[in-house]
Amino acid sequence: MLQLRKLYSEPAAFDPVEFSAGLNVVLGERSLKSDKNNGVGKSLSIEFINFALLKRKSESRVNKIPKSVFPETAMVCLDFRIGDVDYTIRRSIKESEQPRITSEGSTTVFAKADDALKYLGTKLFGNNEGKHPSVRQLLGPLIRDEGSEFKSLVACFDTRLRVPDDYTPHLYLFGVELDLYRAVRNILAEIDAVAEESKRVRDSVKLLTKKDIEDARSDLNALSDDVVCSSDYDHAFTPIEPIQVFEKAIHHLRAVVFVICREGVAVAKTVQLVTEQNARCTFLCLVEVTSHGL
């Protein structure tokens, strides 16, 4: 179990928030200038906790605080306990991908925030890989996004992000094995992929044939029948000698045409190498020779 102890910053940019065992309630304190308790930092305190627990910088409201109010180099610090071991995590906006975790007198600076998440996951869940949600999955329903509008127990992220519903953390908290749920999700993903591919094929058929796939299938079946009939006819038909001679003549003519085309390409390349004036003279000469030849 992860138990929060203290939220603060280095250097101090806001008053520290200390937590005790059991239920903690954060109340907005009225100031001398106003009787209102809105906009005094309650939600922002939660955002600081979420940022310290490695929420993506691009999705965090902490990243939107003016630099003049909270410098990029300032560290958001969170003291917490997992089991009977105390930890402190420090993370700045400028170096959000290099968080620092201190425990038992040793500090580790991570190259990536994802590496720090894996480290926390190991400390929180042990080495039971696949038997638990990720740290961020577990924190989703516990630290809900304000943009979730609190309309659904499952939908805990900003509605504009359209994050698919994920029951993993809820099932885990209720003590339900996750293997079956993940298997079902994989099957549903495969079904969606097949449906998407089917739609792509239907669209391609309609683009090529200008017909729906059902009509195109009918045409294909008719063509298949014609091919079968043609194949049967070919097997029953025995070529006679005049037809064989005719086929040989066609092959010979094709070979002659190929040679003529090849020679024509060679002549065209040669003509390109001649200057424009010489090419024109050559062309006139060729015309004259051709006329006498005819």
Secondary structure, 3 states (H helix, E strand, C coil): CEEEEEEEEECCCCCCEECCCCCCCCCCCCCCCCCCCCCCCHHHHHHHHHHHCCCCHHHCHHHHCCCCCCCCCCEEEEEEEECCEEEEEEEECCCCCCCEEEECCEEEECCCHHHHHHHHHHHHHCCCCCCCCCHHHHHHHHCCCHHHCCCCCCCCCCHHHCCCCCCHHHHHHCCCCCHHHHHHHHHHHHHHHHHHHHHHHHHHHHHHHCCCHHHHHHHHHHHHHHHHHHHHHHHHCCCCHHHHHHHHHHHHHHHHHHHHHHHHHHHHHHHHHCCHHHHHHHHHHHHHHHHHHC
